[in-house]
C-alpha cells in the first residue's frame, strides 16, 4: 500500500517538475508573444485614431466610417492573437481556432441571412449613394423625405408625418424614384377648353399665364400639346419645369399654375366646359324628354275629361 502511494507521489512530482521546466523554457517566448500582441493592439488603436478624422471628412456616412474603424481594430486584435499563439508554439490551436471561426461565421450567416443582406446593402448604399438625407423619394410604394440612412434600414418621413422604416435590401434591390437628384421637376397639368374657343389663342394665353409662375425655369421652356377631342372639351396638357427641393415647392407651382390659367381664361373669355351628359328617359331610344312629358300630360288631361 505504501509503495503504491509512494509511486503515485513520485509520478506526480516528476509531472509537476516537467511542467515547471516546460514553463521556464516557454517563458521567453511567452513574454515575446505578449509584447507582440500589445504592439499590434496599440498599432490598431493608433491607426484607428489616425484614420478617424480623414474618413469622417471624405465619407458622409458616419455608420460606414464607424464600421470600417471597428473592422480595423478587430483585425489587429485577431492578428495579434494569432501571432502570439504561433510564437508560443500553439500552431494547432491557431488552426482549430480559425476553423471554428469559419464554422461559426457560416452558421451565423444562415441564421441571420436577412440581417446580413440588409447590412451588405447598407454598406453598398453608403458607397454608391443612390439617395441621401433630405432627398424626396418613392420606394416600395412609400413616398416621402429621407431622414436617416443606417446600415440596417432607411427611414423616410411621409407627407403626412409618419416615419417608415424600409430595409436596405428592399431599397437597394428595387427601383427608386429620386425626385431631388436633378434639383428640378416637371409639372404636367391637364385641362380642357370648349369646342367654340380659338385653339391658337388658347395656347398663347395658357403659356403666357404659366410663364409668370414663381420658381419656373425659363431655360427649360413651356410646352403645350392638344391631346384629344373629349366628350365636352378639347383636352390639352401643358408642361413646365420648376425648382424642386421639397414637395411643397412642387405643390405650390402646381397650384399657381391652376390659379393663373383660370384667371387668364376669365379675362380672355375662354371657357373650361362642364361635363355634358344626355339623359334618355323615354321608353324608345331617341325620344326627347319634353315630348314624352307633353304626351303624358295630354293623356292624363284626356282621361280626366272623359
Secondary structure by P-SEA (a helix, b strand, c coil): caaaaaaaaaaaaaaaaaaaaaaaaaaaaaaaaaaaaaaaaaaaaaaaaaaaaaaaaccccaaaaaaaaaaaaaaaaaaaaaaaaaaacaaaaaaaaaaaaaaaaaaaaaaaaaaaaaaaaaaaaaaaccccccccccccccccccccccccbbbbbcccbbbbbbbaaaaaabbbbbccccccccccccccccccccaaaaaaaaaaaaaaccccccccbbbbbbcccccccccbbbbbbbbbccaaaaaaaaaaaaaaaaaaaaaaccccccbbbbbbccccccccaaaaaaaaaaaaaaaaac
